[in-house]
């Protein structure tokens, strides 16, 4: 079993996991915005402990899944494209670190205290949209994620088999300003919500690309494939 087989399998695992966890988050977010999880509804509503658990558990797991995918993608592209995918991997690691810190704190420290009604002294750690320290950190994390997909998308060779994934990743990366500036302009959330379509789409196309990746040592974007 050669290295390309491991790369292919790791890429497929990372793409599937990223797709599943991103869709789980999107579904939970739709329920949250409609008020079905106990909040007042809308993008600026404060989540209940139950809502936090449903929203942030898949979000926490998405971080390492995405980094694994980027690592496999870095190994799969031709040598002359690796500077782009390495930059994407570095940015993706920043994303996973920032958001992982936020979500782990919320799930293990803040959430249980919210459920018990014991929030005195932890006000700085509360996750309040557009009004809290950790929400700003979360926006920075997702800005890094979009920057990661943009750079990694540039790392894909320009070829018919990579065109769809490349375009979806670059389009996803273009959301960066709508995330980074939300603390100043909360209404940008409606443009940033394109994340819920573009990221899963990119994961589907990357999964297809890794399934096409040959086992014989060729890189992504080279024409000969054996499935």
Secondary structure, 3 states (H helix, E strand, C coil): CCHHHHHHHHHHHHHHHHHHHHHHHHHHHHHHHCCCCCCCCCCCCCCCHHHHHHHHHHHHHHHHHHHHHHHHHHHHCCHHHHHHHHHHHHHHHHHHHHHHHHHHHHHHHHHHHHHHCCCCCCHHHCCCCCCCHHHHHHHHHHHHHHHHHHHHHHHCCCCCCCHHHHHHHHHHHCCHHHHHCCCCCHHHHHHHCCHHHHHHHHHHHHHHHHHHCCCCCCCCCCCCCCC
